[in-house]
Amino acid sequence: MAITAALVKELRDKTGAGMMDAKKALTESDGDMEAAVDWLRTKGLAKAAKKSGRTAAEGLVAVKVAGGKGVAVEVNSETDFVAKNAEFQEMVASIADVAVGVDTVEALAAADLGGKSVADTITDKIATVGENMSLRRMAALEGQNVVSYIHNAAGEGMGQIGVLVAFTGDDGAVARQVAMHIAAINPASLSEADLDPALIAREKQVLTEQARESGKPENVIEKMIEGRMKKFFSEVTLLAQSFVVNPDLTVAAAAKEAGIEITGFVRLERGEGIEVEKEDFAAEVAKAAQG
């Protein structure tokens, strides 16, 4: 029997399954709709798909360093309880291992993990664990040397915040202190040269309006803006920030003193930027009672 687009759509509407899963189910069932539904249920795909609308803002960030390359991967779950689960952590660690060999999150999703893709591995885990999960982000960093740091570790190489720091030189201990600084302070960029031009323009506009409200002459206002922008850069760029380990030095100065140069960094924080819908307690209980 021919598997039409209309049949695939009908099955997707019934089960919430993905397009390719729905097409495969119909093919395996020779176009029999009920058999296709059962096939999806057997594989756990219908159940997993129905959960895909839930917000997954918990989970873990995992880091992995191999030679001069480091990767950070964020895999989300709905609850912190699942993030602490040994099976989930094992899966996240395996995904981080695979990530070393790719450069984008799309390539990671399609990469092989024990005979199936990373995306399919996560889908299978959704079906067995019973809550939504997602491979959200991946970042890679290369340099002469790369060190990693995990903040609020939940397991080996994974936790709430993952940081990678690339550097030249030999003092990995200071580079790791810089990674801890990044975890705590969350700089916007490595230096002024790497800062988003739109962010600079927006900040300058705000500072200009503030300065003009003072009523001072234009030449004075220009100097005011120049000073305030310098302060802004010292607050948001890593190399210009006061080093948390020794606030008398900037990060750049501390690195130079240690004989190293920081050439790049990555910081991923679990759930960063995800909007979570808030429910009152009564609503949560009612939702749980409905299954």
Phi and psi in degrees as GROMACS dihedral restraints (atoms count N, CA, C in turn):
[ dihedral_restraints ]
;  ai    aj    ak    al  type     phi  dphi    fc
    3     4     5     6     1   -71.1    20    10
    4     5     6     7     1   132.9    20    10
    6     7     8     9     1   -93.4    20    10
    7     8     9    10     1   101.4    20    10
    9    10    11    12     1   -86.1    20    10
   10    11    12    13     1   163.1    20    10
   12    13    14    15     1   -62.4    20    10
   13    14    15    16     1   -33.4    20    10
   15    16    17    18     1   -65.4    20    10
   16    17    18    19     1   -40.4    20    10
   18    19    20    21     1   -64.3    20    10
   19    20    21    22     1   -43.7    20    10
   21    22    23    24     1   -61.2    20    10
   22    23    24    25     1   -43.1    20    10
   24    25    26    27     1   -63.0    20    10
   25    26    27    28     1   -42.4    20    10
   27    28    29    30     1   -61.0    20    10
   28    29    30    31     1   -43.5    20    10
   30    31    32    33     1   -67.5    20    10
   31    32    33    34     1   -38.8    20    10
   33    34    35    36     1   -63.2    20    10
   34    35    36    37     1   -40.6    20    10
   36    37    38    39     1   -64.5    20    10
   37    38    39    40     1   -35.6    20    10
   39    40    41    42     1   -71.7    20    10
   40    41    42    43     1   -38.5    20    10
   42    43    44    45     1  -114.9    20    10
   43    44    45    46     1   -19.3    20    10
   45    46    47    48     1    77.1    20    10
   46    47    48    49     1     9.9    20    10
   48    49    50    51     1   -71.6    20    10
   49    50    51    52     1   160.1    20    10
   51    52    53    54     1   -69.4    20    10
   52    53    54    55     1   161.5    20    10
   54    55    56    57     1   -60.1    20    10
   55    56    57    58     1   -47.9    20    10
   57    58    59    60     1   -67.4    20    10
   58    59    60    61     1   -36.0    20    10
   60    61    62    63     1   -66.7    20    10
   61    62    63    64     1   -40.1    20    10
   63    64    65    66     1   -65.3    20    10
   64    65    66    67     1   -42.3    20    10
   66    67    68    69     1   -64.5    20    10
   67    68    69    70     1   -41.1    20    10
   69    70    71    72     1   -65.7    20    10
   70    71    72    73     1   -40.3    20    10
   72    73    74    75     1   -61.7    20    10
   73    74    75    76     1   -42.4    20    10
   75    76    77    78     1   -67.4    20    10
   76    77    78    79     1   -37.4    20    10
   78    79    80    81     1   -64.9    20    10
   79    80    81    82     1   -45.9    20    10
   81    82    83    84     1   -64.6    20    10
   82    83    84    85     1   -27.5    20    10
   84    85    86    87     1  -102.7    20    10
   85    86    87    88     1    10.1    20    10
   87    88    89    90     1    54.7    20    10
   88    89    90    91     1    38.4    20    10
   90    91    92    93     1    82.6    20    10
   91    92    93    94     1     0.1    20    10
   93    94    95    96     1   -76.4    20    10
   94    95    96    97     1   114.8    20    10
   96    97    98    99     1   -61.2    20    10
   97    98    99   100     1   -48.7    20    10
   99   100   101   102     1   -65.6    20    10
  100   101   102   103     1   -39.1    20    10
  102   103   104   105     1   -65.1    20    10
  103   104   105   106     1   -36.1    20    10
  105   106   107   108     1   -67.2    20    10
  106   107   108   109     1   -39.5    20    10
  108   109   110   111     1   -60.9    20    10
  109   110   111   112     1   -45.3    20    10
  111   112   113   114     1   -63.9    20    10
  112   113   114   115     1   -37.8    20    10
  114   115   116   117     1   -61.8    20    10
  115   116   117   118     1   -43.7    20    10
  117   118   119   120     1   -65.4    20    10
  118   119   120   121     1   -41.0    20    10
  120   121   122   123     1   -64.3    20    10
  121   122   123   124     1   -40.1    20    10
  123   124   125   126     1   -60.9    20    10
  124   125   126   127     1   -40.1    20    10
  126   127   128   129     1   -80.7    20    10
  127   128   129   130     1    -7.2    20    10
  129   130   131   132     1    78.8    20    10
  130   131   132   133     1     7.2    20    10
  132   133   134   135     1   -78.3    20    10
  133   134   135   136     1   -33.9    20    10
  135   136   137   138     1   -66.9    20    10
  136   137   138   139     1   -44.2    20    10
  138   139   140   141     1   -61.4    20    10
  139   140   141   142     1   -44.4    20    10
  141   142   143   144     1   -64.3    20    10
  142   143   144   145     1   -42.1    20    10
  144   145   146   147     1   -64.5    20    10
  145   146   147   148     1   -38.4    20    10
  147   148   149   150     1   -63.8    20    10
  148   149   150   151     1   -25.0    20    10
  150   151   152   153     1   -86.7    20    10
  151   152   153   154     1    -8.8    20    10
  153   154   155   156     1   -68.9    20    10
  154   155   156   157     1   -14.3    20    10
  156   157   158   159     1   -82.4    20    10
  157   158   159   160     1   -12.6    20    10
  159   160   161   162     1   -75.0    20    10
  160   161   162   163     1   147.7    20    10
  162   163   164   165     1   -77.1    20    10
  163   164   165   166     1   123.2    20    10
  165   166   167   168     1  -108.3    20    10
  166   167   168   169     1    99.0    20    10
  168   169   170   171     1  -117.9    20    10
  169   170   171   172     1    -2.9    20    10
  171   172   173   174     1   -94.5    20    10
  172   173   174   175     1  -154.5    20    10
  174   175   176   177     1   108.2    20    10
  175   176   177   178     1  -150.2    20    10
  177   178   179   180     1  -144.4    20    10
  178   179   180   181     1   153.2    20    10
  180   181   182   183     1  -108.9    20    10
  181   182   183   184     1   128.3    20    10
  183   184   185   186     1  -116.3    20    10
  184   185   186   187     1   144.1    20    10
  186   187   188   189     1  -122.1    20    10
  187   188   189   190     1   150.4    20    10
  189   190   191   192     1  -148.0    20    10
  190   191   192   193     1   132.8    20    10
  192   193   194   195     1  -121.6    20    10
  193   194   195   196     1   131.1    20    10
  195   196   197   198     1  -135.9    20    10
  196   197   198   199     1   107.8    20    10
  198   199   200   201     1    64.1    20    10
  199   200   201   202     1  -127.8    20    10
  201   202   203   204     1   -94.3    20    10
  202   203   204   205     1    21.0    20    10
  204   205   206   207     1  -128.5    20    10
  205   206   207   208     1   136.9    20    10
  207   208   209   210     1  -127.2    20    10
  208   209   210   211     1   149.5    20    10
  210   211   212   213     1  -131.2    20    10
  211   212   213   214     1   148.8    20    10
  213   214   215   216     1  -127.6    20    10
  214   215   216   217     1   132.8    20    10
  216   217   218   219     1  -129.2    20    10
  217   218   219   220     1   134.8    20    10
  219   220   221   222     1  -109.3    20    10
  220   221   222   223     1   121.3    20    10
  222   223   224   225     1  -119.9    20    10
  223   224   225   226     1   120.6    20    10
  225   226   227   228     1   -98.5    20    10
  226   227   228   229     1   152.5    20    10
  228   229   230   231     1  -133.9    20    10
  229   230   231   232     1   170.8    20    10
  231   232   233   234     1   -76.5    20    10
  232   233   234   235     1   -34.1    20    10
  234   235   236   237     1  -127.7    20    10
  235   236   237   238     1   153.3    20    10
  237   238   239   240     1   -67.8    20    10
  238   239   240   241     1   -26.3    20    10
  240   241   242   243     1   -59.1    20    10
  241   242   243   244     1   -45.1    20    10
  243   244   245   246     1   -67.4    20    10
  244   245   246   247     1   -37.0    20    10
  246   247   248   249     1   -60.3    20    10
  247   248   249   250     1   -26.4    20    10
  249   250   251   252     1   -89.2    20    10
  250   251   252   253     1    -4.7    20    10
  252   253   254   255     1   -72.5    20    10
  253   254   255   256     1   134.1    20    10
  255   256   257   258     1   -61.2    20    10
  256   257   258   259     1   -38.4    20    10
  258   259   260   261     1   -65.5    20    10
  259   260   261   262     1   -41.8    20    10
  261   262   263   264     1   -63.7    20    10
  262   263   264   265     1   -44.7    20    10
  264   265   266   267     1   -63.7    20    10
  265   266   267   268     1   -38.1    20    10
  267   268   269   270     1   -63.3    20    10
  268   269   270   271     1   -41.4    20    10
  270   271   272   273     1   -64.2    20    10
  271   272   273   274     1   -44.8    20    10
  273   274   275   276     1   -62.1    20    10
  274   275   276   277     1   -42.1    20    10
  276   277   278   279     1   -62.0    20    10
  277   278   279   280     1   -40.7    20    10
  279   280   281   282     1   -65.5    20    10
  280   281   282   283     1   -38.8    20    10
  282   283   284   285     1   -64.9    20    10
  283   284   285   286     1   -40.4    20    10
  285   286   287   288     1   -63.7    20    10
  286   287   288   289     1   -38.2    20    10
  288   289   290   291     1   -60.5    20    10
  289   290   291   292     1   -44.1    20    10
  291   292   293   294     1   -66.4    20    10
  292   293   294   295     1   -34.7    20    10
  294   295   296   297     1   -61.4    20    10
  295   296   297   298     1   -26.4    20    10
  297   298   299   300     1   -59.6    20    10
  298   299   300   301     1   -27.5    20    10
  300   301   302   303     1   -93.0    20    10
  301   302   303   304     1     2.8    20    10
  303   304   305   306     1  -129.8    20    10
  304   305   306   307     1   174.9    20    10
  306   307   308   309     1  -122.0    20    10
  307   308   309   310     1   -13.4    20    10
  309   310   311   312     1  -134.2    20    10
  310   311   312   313     1   160.3    20    10
  312   313   314   315     1   -68.2    20    10
  313   314   315   316     1   -30.2    20    10
  315   316   317   318     1   -66.0    20    10
  316   317   318   319     1   -43.7    20    10
  318   319   320   321     1   -65.5    20    10
  319   320   321   322     1   -35.6    20    10
  321   322   323   324     1   -65.7    20    10
  322   323   324   325     1   -42.9    20    10
  324   325   326   327     1   -59.7    20    10
  325   326   327   328     1   -34.1    20    10
  327   328   329   330     1   -89.5    20    10
  328   329   330   331     1   -10.4    20    10
  330   331   332   333     1   -69.2    20    10
  331   332   333   334     1   153.3    20    10
  333   334   335   336     1   -76.6    20    10
  334   335   336   337     1   135.4    20    10
  336   337   338   339     1  -138.6    20    10
  337   338   339   340     1    96.6    20    10
  339   340   341   342     1    64.8    20    10
  340   341   342   343     1    35.2    20    10
  342   343   344   345     1    95.8    20    10
  343   344   345   346     1    -3.7    20    10
  345   346   347   348     1  -140.5    20    10
  346   347   348   349     1   164.4    20    10
  348   349   350   351     1   -71.0    20    10
  349   350   351   352     1   159.2    20    10
  351   352   353   354     1   -58.9    20    10
  352   353   354   355     1   -41.0    20    10
  354   355   356   357     1   -61.0    20    10
  355   356   357   358     1   -44.1    20    10
  357   358   359   360     1   -68.2    20    10
  358   359   360   361     1   -34.3    20    10
  360   361   362   363     1   -61.5    20    10
  361   362   363   364     1   -42.5    20    10
  363   364   365   366     1   -67.3    20    10
  364   365   366   367     1   -40.9    20    10
  366   367   368   369     1   -58.8    20    10
  367   368   369   370     1   -43.9    20    10
  369   370   371   372     1   -62.5    20    10
  370   371   372   373     1   -38.2    20    10
  372   373   374   375     1   -69.2    20    10
  373   374   375   376     1   -34.4    20    10
  375   376   377   378     1   -58.9    20    10
  376   377   378   379     1   -44.3    20    10
  378   379   380   381     1   -65.1    20    10
  379   380   381   382     1   -37.9    20    10
  381   382   383   384     1   -83.6    20    10
  382   383   384   385     1   -35.4    20    10
  384   385   386   387     1   -82.7    20    10
  385   386   387   388     1   -36.9    20    10
  387   388   389   390     1    95.3    20    10
  388   389   390   391     1    19.0    20    10
  390   391   392   393     1  -146.4    20    10
  391   392   393   394     1   161.5    20    10
  393   394   395   396     1   -68.1    20    10
  394   395   396   397     1   145.3    20    10
  396   397   398   399     1  -140.5    20    10
  397   398   399   400     1   158.9    20    10
  399   400   401   402     1  -155.1    20    10
  400   401   402   403     1   145.8    20    10
  402   403   404   405     1   -88.4    20    10
  403   404   405   406     1   104.9    20    10
  405   406   407   408     1   -92.8    20    10
  406   407   408   409     1   -50.1    20    10
  408   409   410   411     1  -144.4    20    10
  409   410   411   412     1   157.1    20    10
  411   412   413   414     1  -145.7    20    10
  412   413   414   415     1   141.2    20    10
  414   415   416   417     1  -135.5    20    10
  415   416   417   418     1   139.3    20    10
  417   418   419   420     1  -119.5    20    10
  418   419   420   421     1   149.8    20    10
  420   421   422   423     1  -142.6    20    10
  421   422   423   424     1   132.7    20    10
  423   424   425   426     1  -123.0    20    10
  424   425   426   427     1   150.4    20    10
  426   427   428   429     1  -174.2    20    10
  427   428   429   430     1   178.4    20    10
  429   430   431   432     1   -58.5    20    10
  430   431   432   433     1   -42.9    20    10
  432   433   434   435     1  -136.9    20    10
  433   434   435   436     1   149.1    20    10
  435   436   437   438     1  -136.0    20    10
  436   437   438   439     1   131.4    20    10
  438   439   440   441     1  -118.8    20    10
  439   440   441   442     1   159.7    20    10
  441   442   443   444     1  -127.5    20    10
  442   443   444   445     1   158.8    20    10
  444   445   446   447     1  -147.1    20    10
  445   446   447   448     1   137.6    20    10
  447   448   449   450     1  -116.4    20    10
  448   449   450   451     1   128.3    20    10
  450   451   452   453     1  -101.1    20    10
  451   452   453   454     1   139.4    20    10
  453   454   455   456     1    53.8    20    10
  454   455   456   457     1    58.4    20    10
  456   457   458   459     1   -62.3    20    10
  457   458   459   460     1   136.7    20    10
  459   460   461   462     1  -107.5    20    10
  460   461   462   463     1   -15.6    20    10
  462   463   464   465     1  -171.0    20    10
  463   464   465   466     1  -176.5    20    10
  465   466   467   468     1   -61.7    20    10
  466   467   468   469     1   114.8    20    10
  468   469   470   471     1    71.0    20    10
  469   470   471   472     1    20.4    20    10
  471   472   473   474     1  -149.9    20    10
  472   473   474   475     1   148.8    20    10
  474   475   476   477     1  -179.7    20    10
  475   476   477   478     1  -151.6    20    10
  477   478   479   480     1   -80.2    20    10
  478   479   480   481     1   -39.0    20    10
  480   481   482   483     1  -129.4    20    10
  481   482   483   484     1   131.4    20    10
  483   484   485   486     1  -117.4    20    10
  484   485   486   487     1   133.7    20    10
  486   487   488   489     1  -128.7    20    10
  487   488   489   490     1   138.8    20    10
  489   490   491   492     1  -121.4    20    10
  490   491   492   493     1   139.8    20    10
  492   493   494   495     1  -130.9    20    10
  493   494   495   496     1   126.0    20    10
  495   496   497   498     1   -98.4    20    10
  496   497   498   499     1   139.3    20    10
  498   499   500   501     1  -154.2    20    10
  499   500   501   502     1   159.6    20    10
  501   502   503   504     1  -107.5    20    10
  502   503   504   505     1   149.8    20    10
  504   505   506   507     1   110.0    20    10
  505   506   507   508     1  -171.0    20    10
  507   508   509   510     1  -116.1    20    10
  508   509   510   511     1   -12.3    20    10
  510   511   512   513     1   -85.7    20    10
  511   512   513   514     1    85.6    20    10
  513   514   515   516     1   -69.3    20    10
  514   515   516   517     1   -24.1    20    10
  516   517   518   519     1   -66.3    20    10
  517   518   519   520     1   -43.3    20    10
  519   520   521   522     1   -69.3    20    10
  520   521   522   523     1   -38.5    20    10
  522   523   524   525     1   -60.2    20    10
  523   524   525   526     1   -38.1    20    10
  525   526   527   528     1   -69.5    20    10
  526   527   528   529     1   -34.5    20    10
  528   529   530   531     1   -63.4    20    10
  529   530   531   532     1   -36.8    20    10
  531   532   533   534     1   -64.8    20    10
  532   533   534   535     1   -38.6    20    10
  534   535   536   537     1   -62.2    20    10
  535   536   537   538     1   -40.3    20    10
  537   538   539   540     1   -65.1    20    10
  538   539   540   541     1   -39.5    20    10
  540   541   542   543     1   -58.4    20    10
  541   542   543   544     1   -45.4    20    10
  543   544   545   546     1   -62.7    20    10
  544   545   546   547     1   -41.4    20    10
  546   547   548   549     1   -59.7    20    10
  547   548   549   550     1   -40.8    20    10
  549   550   551   552     1   -78.9    20    10
  550   551   552   553     1   -42.3    20    10
  552   553   554   555     1   -95.8    20    10
  553   554   555   556     1   -26.7    20    10
  555   556   557   558     1    55.7    20    10
  556   557   558   559     1    64.2    20    10
  558   559   560   561     1   -64.3    20    10
  559   560   561   562     1   153.3    20    10
  561   562   563   564     1   -80.2    20    10
  562   563   564   565     1   -26.7    20    10
  564   565   566   567     1  -160.6    20    10
  565   566   567   568     1   172.4    20    10
  567   568   569   570     1   -68.9    20    10
  568   569   570   571     1   -48.1    20    10
  570   571   572   573     1  -146.2    20    10
  571   572   573   574     1   177.0    20    10
  573   574   575   576     1   -59.0    20    10
  574   575   576   577     1   -35.7    20    10
  576   577   578   579     1   -65.2    20    10
  577   578   579   580     1   -25.9    20    10
  579   580   581   582     1   -94.7    20    10
  580   581   582   583     1    -4.2    20    10
  582   583   584   585     1   -73.6    20    10
  583   584   585   586     1   142.6    20    10
  585   586   587   588     1   -57.9    20    10
  586   587   588   589     1   120.9    20    10
  588   589   590   591     1   -57.0    20    10
  589   590   591   592     1   -33.6    20    10
  591   592   593   594     1   -65.3    20    10
  592   593   594   595     1   -38.4    20    10
  594   595   596   597     1   -65.9    20    10
  595   596   597   598     1   -41.0    20    10
  597   598   599   600     1   -63.0    20    10
  598   599   600   601     1   -46.4    20    10
  600   601   602   603     1   -62.2    20    10
  601   602   603   604     1   -41.8    20    10
  603   604   605   606     1   -64.3    20    10
  604   605   606   607     1   -43.9    20    10
  606   607   608   609     1   -65.1    20    10
  607   608   609   610     1   -41.7    20    10
  609   610   611   612     1   -63.7    20    10
  610   611   612   613     1   -37.7    20    10
  612   613   614   615     1   -63.3    20    10
  613   614   615   616     1   -45.7    20    10
  615   616   617   618     1   -62.6    20    10
  616   617   618   619     1   -46.1    20    10
  618   619   620   621     1   -65.8    20    10
  619   620   621   622     1   -33.9    20    10
  621   622   623   624     1   -65.4    20    10
  622   623   624   625     1   -45.8    20    10
  624   625   626   627     1   -62.9    20    10
  625   626   627   628     1   -40.8    20    10
  627   628   629   630     1   -62.6    20    10
  628   629   630   631     1   -43.7    20    10
  630   631   632   633     1   -66.2    20    10
  631   632   633   634     1   -37.1    20    10
  633   634   635   636     1   -70.1    20    10
  634   635   636   637     1   -24.9    20    10
  636   637   638   639     1   -68.1    20    10
  637   638   639   640     1   -16.4    20    10
  639   640   641   642     1   -72.9    20    10
  640   641   642   643     1   -20.2    20    10
  642   643   644   645     1    79.6    20    10
  643   644   645   646     1     7.6    20    10
  645   646   647   648     1   -77.0    20    10
  646   647   648   649     1   161.2    20    10
  648   649   650   651     1   -61.7    20    10
  649   650   651   652     1   157.1    20    10
  651   652   653   654     1   -57.7    20    10
  652   653   654   655     1   -41.0    20    10
  654   655   656   657     1   -65.4    20    10
  655   656   657   658     1   -32.8    20    10
  657   658   659   660     1   -72.3    20    10
  658   659   660   661     1   -40.6    20    10
  660   661   662   663     1   -60.1    20    10
  661   662   663   664     1   -41.7    20    10
  663   664   665   666     1   -59.5    20    10
  664   665   666   667     1   -42.3    20    10
  666   667   668   669     1   -68.2    20    10
  667   668   669   670     1   -36.0    20    10
  669   670   671   672     1   -62.2    20    10
  670   671   672   673     1   -46.1    20    10
  672   673   674   675     1   -63.4    20    10
  673   674   675   676     1   -43.0    20    10
  675   676   677   678     1   -58.7    20    10
  676   677   678   679     1   -44.5    20    10
  678   679   680   681     1   -67.2    20    10
  679   680   681   682     1   -41.2    20    10
  681   682   683   684     1   -70.1    20    10
  682   683   684   685     1   -34.8    20    10
  684   685   686   687     1   -67.8    20    10
  685   686   687   688     1   -37.1    20    10
  687   688   689   690     1   -61.3    20    10
  688   689   690   691     1   -41.4    20    10
  690   691   692   693     1   -65.2    20    10
  691   692   693   694     1   -40.3    20    10
  693   694   695   696     1   -59.7    20    10
  694   695   696   697     1   -47.0    20    10
  696   697   698   699     1   -62.5    20    10
  697   698   699   700     1   -35.8    20    10
  699   700   701   702     1   -70.4    20    10
  700   701   702   703     1   -19.4    20    10
  702   703   704   705     1   -90.4    20    10
  703   704   705   706     1   -31.5    20    10
  705   706   707   708     1  -110.3    20    10
  706   707   708   709     1   -13.3    20    10
  708   709   710   711     1  -104.3    20    10
  709   710   711   712     1   133.5    20    10
  711   712   713   714     1   -54.1    20    10
  712   713   714   715     1   -53.8    20    10
  714   715   716   717     1   -64.8    20    10
  715   716   717   718     1   -24.7    20    10
  717   718   719   720     1   -93.9    20    10
  718   719   720   721     1    -8.2    20    10
  720   721   722   723     1   -73.9    20    10
  721   722   723   724     1   152.4    20    10
  723   724   725   726     1   -68.9    20    10
  724   725   726   727     1   129.6    20    10
  726   727   728   729     1   -70.9    20    10
  727   728   729   730     1   126.7    20    10
  729   730   731   732     1   -62.0    20    10
  730   731   732   733     1   -28.1    20    10
  732   733   734   735     1   -74.7    20    10
  733   734   735   736     1   -32.9    20    10
  735   736   737   738     1  -146.7    20    10
  736   737   738   739     1    89.4    20    10
  738   739   740   741     1   -60.9    20    10
  739   740   741   742     1   -12.6    20    10
  741   742   743   744     1   -74.5    20    10
  742   743   744   745     1   -14.3    20    10
  744   745   746   747     1  -116.7    20    10
  745   746   747   748     1   148.6    20    10
  747   748   749   750     1   -76.7    20    10
  748   749   750   751     1   165.8    20    10
  750   751   752   753     1   -60.2    20    10
  751   752   753   754     1   -41.1    20    10
  753   754   755   756     1   -62.0    20    10
  754   755   756   757     1   -42.8    20    10
  756   757   758   759     1   -68.2    20    10
  757   758   759   760     1   -39.6    20    10
  759   760   761   762     1   -64.8    20    10
  760   761   762   763     1   -40.4    20    10
  762   763   764   765     1   -64.8    20    10
  763   764   765   766     1   -44.3    20    10
  765   766   767   768     1   -61.6    20    10
  766   767   768   769     1   -40.5    20    10
  768   769   770   771     1   -62.1    20    10
  769   770   771   772     1   -31.7    20    10
  771   772   773   774     1   -87.4    20    10
  772   773   774   775     1    -2.1    20    10
  774   775   776   777     1    80.1    20    10
  775   776   777   778     1    23.7    20    10
  777   778   779   780     1  -126.8    20    10
  778   779   780   781     1   166.0    20    10
  780   781   782   783     1  -131.7    20    10
  781   782   783   784     1   127.3    20    10
  783   784   785   786     1   -81.6    20    10
  784   785   786   787     1   122.2    20    10
  786   787   788   789     1  -108.7    20    10
  787   788   789   790     1   -10.2    20    10
  789   790   791   792     1   177.9    20    10
  790   791   792   793     1   163.3    20    10
  792   793   794   795     1  -154.3    20    10
  793   794   795   796     1   159.8    20    10
  795   796   797   798     1  -133.8    20    10
  796   797   798   799     1   137.6    20    10
  798   799   800   801     1  -135.8    20    10
  799   800   801   802     1   119.6    20    10
  801   802   803   804     1  -119.3    20    10
  802   803   804   805     1   130.2    20    10
  804   805   806   807     1  -116.5    20    10
  805   806   807   808     1   129.2    20    10
  807   808   809   810     1   -54.9    20    10
  808   809   810   811     1   129.2    20    10
  810   811   812   813     1    74.6    20    10
  811   812   813   814     1     3.9    20    10
  813   814   815   816     1   -59.8    20    10
  814   815   816   817     1   124.6    20    10
  816   817   818   819     1    84.5    20    10
  817   818   819   820     1    -3.0    20    10
  819   820   821   822     1   -86.6    20    10
  820   821   822   823     1   127.0    20    10
  822   823   824   825     1   -85.3    20    10
  823   824   825   826     1   124.1    20    10
  825   826   827   828     1  -107.5    20    10
  826   827   828   829     1   124.6    20    10
  828   829   830   831     1   -69.7    20    10
  829   830   831   832     1   127.6    20    10
  831   832   833   834     1   -89.8    20    10
  832   833   834   835     1   134.1    20    10
  834   835   836   837     1  -121.1    20    10
  835   836   837   838     1   146.7    20    10
  837   838   839   840     1   -77.4    20    10
  838   839   840   841     1   167.3    20    10
  840   841   842   843     1   -61.4    20    10
  841   842   843   844     1   -40.8    20    10
  843   844   845   846     1   -61.6    20    10
  844   845   846   847     1   -40.6    20    10
  846   847   848   849     1   -65.2    20    10
  847   848   849   850     1   -39.5    20    10
  849   850   851   852     1   -63.8    20    10
  850   851   852   853     1   -42.5    20    10
  852   853   854   855     1   -64.2    20    10
  853   854   855   856     1   -44.0    20    10
  855   856   857   858     1   -62.6    20    10
  856   857   858   859     1   -40.2    20    10
  858   859   860   861     1   -64.7    20    10
  859   860   861   862     1   -42.7    20    10
  861   862   863   864     1   -64.4    20    10
  862   863   864   865     1   -37.5    20    10
  864   865   866   867     1   -67.4    20    10
  865   866   867   868     1   -27.2    20    10
  867   868   869   870     1   -79.6    20    10
  868   869   870   871     1   -11.5    20    10
